[in-house]
Amino acid sequence: MWLVWILILLLFGGAIFFIFYVMTPENSNLGSNIQGIINSREIQDCVNNLYQQKKNSGLNFSYQCLGICGDYAVDIVHVPRIDEDNLVENQCQDYLQGKIKKFIELAGNGSIVRVG
């Protein structure tokens, strides 16, 4: 009987570890999932809408500023990054001028590459 209790405690401990360590955003692979990376639903919707508007207008995504969503500059970058992504003319001017302090980088398919 004591073996059953030990197994139950091990399973419970493993579940607690999984929930509080593995499932945290910094330890999970969120890929293109914008939820969990950016806390504001309004910012999430803005980024998605901005990307879709640019895509629907026929914009050829390569490396450019898409615009501003709240206090985030939204940029398209290559994956993996290349030197062109770091050129001043390919980044949001408001971010470069310090008007916006945060950024969201998207791949050409709209998935999040980096948030800073």
C-alpha positions as CSV (number, residue, x, y, z in Angstrom):
1,M,0.0,0.0,0.0
2,W,2.8,2.4,0.8
3,L,4.1,1.9,-2.8
4,V,0.8,3.2,-4.2
5,W,1.1,6.3,-2.0
6,I,4.7,6.9,-3.2
7,L,3.6,6.6,-6.8
8,I,0.7,9.0,-6.2
9,L,3.1,11.6,-4.6
10,L,5.5,11.2,-7.5
11,L,2.8,11.8,-10.1
12,F,1.4,14.8,-8.2
13,G,4.9,16.3,-7.8
14,G,5.5,15.8,-11.6
15,A,2.3,17.5,-12.4
16,I,3.1,20.4,-10.2
17,F,6.6,20.7,-11.8
18,F,5.1,20.5,-15.3
19,I,2.4,23.2,-14.6
20,F,4.7,25.7,-12.8
21,Y,8.0,25.2,-14.7
22,V,7.4,23.7,-18.1
23,M,4.2,25.6,-19.0
24,T,5.7,29.1,-18.2
25,P,6.1,31.3,-21.4
26,E,9.8,31.6,-21.0
27,N,10.2,27.8,-21.1
28,S,7.6,26.9,-23.7
29,N,8.0,27.1,-27.5
30,L,5.3,29.5,-28.5
31,G,6.3,29.8,-32.1
32,S,3.7,31.8,-34.0
33,N,1.3,31.9,-31.1
34,I,1.1,35.6,-30.1
35,Q,-0.9,34.9,-27.0
36,G,1.2,34.6,-23.9
37,I,4.0,36.7,-25.4
38,I,2.2,39.9,-25.4
39,N,-0.1,40.5,-22.5
40,S,-2.6,42.9,-24.1
41,R,-5.3,41.5,-26.3
42,E,-5.6,44.9,-28.0
43,I,-1.9,44.7,-29.0
44,Q,-2.4,41.1,-30.2
45,D,-5.3,42.1,-32.4
46,C,-3.5,45.2,-33.7
47,V,-0.5,43.1,-34.8
48,N,-2.6,40.5,-36.5
49,N,-4.7,43.1,-38.2
50,L,-1.7,45.2,-39.3
51,Y,-0.1,42.1,-40.8
52,Q,-3.3,41.0,-42.6
53,Q,-3.9,44.5,-44.0
54,K,-0.4,44.7,-45.4
55,K,-0.6,41.2,-46.8
56,N,-4.0,41.9,-48.4
57,S,-2.6,45.0,-50.0
58,G,-0.1,42.9,-51.8
59,L,3.0,44.0,-49.8
60,N,6.0,41.9,-50.5
61,F,7.3,41.1,-47.1
62,S,11.0,41.2,-46.8
63,Y,12.4,43.6,-44.2
64,Q,10.5,46.7,-43.3
65,C,8.5,48.5,-40.6
66,L,4.8,47.5,-40.7
67,G,3.7,50.2,-38.3
68,I,3.0,50.8,-34.6
69,C,0.6,48.9,-32.3
70,G,0.2,50.6,-29.0
71,D,3.7,51.0,-27.6
72,Y,5.2,48.4,-29.9
73,A,7.0,49.0,-33.3
74,V,6.1,46.0,-35.6
75,D,8.9,45.0,-38.1
76,I,9.2,42.2,-40.6
77,V,12.6,40.4,-40.5
78,H,14.2,37.5,-42.3
79,V,14.5,34.2,-40.5
80,P,17.3,33.7,-39.9
81,R,18.2,37.4,-39.5
82,I,20.5,38.9,-42.1
83,D,22.4,42.2,-42.2
84,E,19.6,43.9,-44.1
85,D,17.3,43.5,-41.1
86,N,19.6,45.8,-39.1
87,L,19.7,48.6,-41.6
88,V,18.3,51.8,-40.2
89,E,16.0,52.3,-43.3
90,N,14.4,48.9,-42.6
91,Q,13.4,49.6,-39.0
92,C,10.6,51.7,-37.6
93,Q,11.7,55.3,-37.2
94,D,9.7,55.8,-34.0
95,Y,11.6,53.0,-32.4
96,L,15.0,54.3,-33.7
97,Q,14.1,57.8,-32.4
98,G,13.2,56.5,-29.0
99,K,9.5,57.4,-29.2
100,I,8.6,53.7,-29.0
101,K,10.6,51.6,-26.5
102,K,9.3,48.1,-27.4
103,F,9.2,46.1,-30.6
104,I,7.7,43.0,-32.2
105,E,9.5,41.3,-35.0
106,L,7.5,39.1,-37.4
107,A,8.7,36.6,-40.0
108,G,7.3,37.0,-43.5
109,N,4.5,34.5,-42.7
110,G,3.3,36.6,-39.7
111,S,4.8,34.4,-36.9
112,I,6.6,36.1,-34.1
113,V,10.3,36.0,-34.2
114,R,11.2,38.2,-31.2
115,V,9.6,40.6,-28.8
116,G,11.7,43.2,-27.0
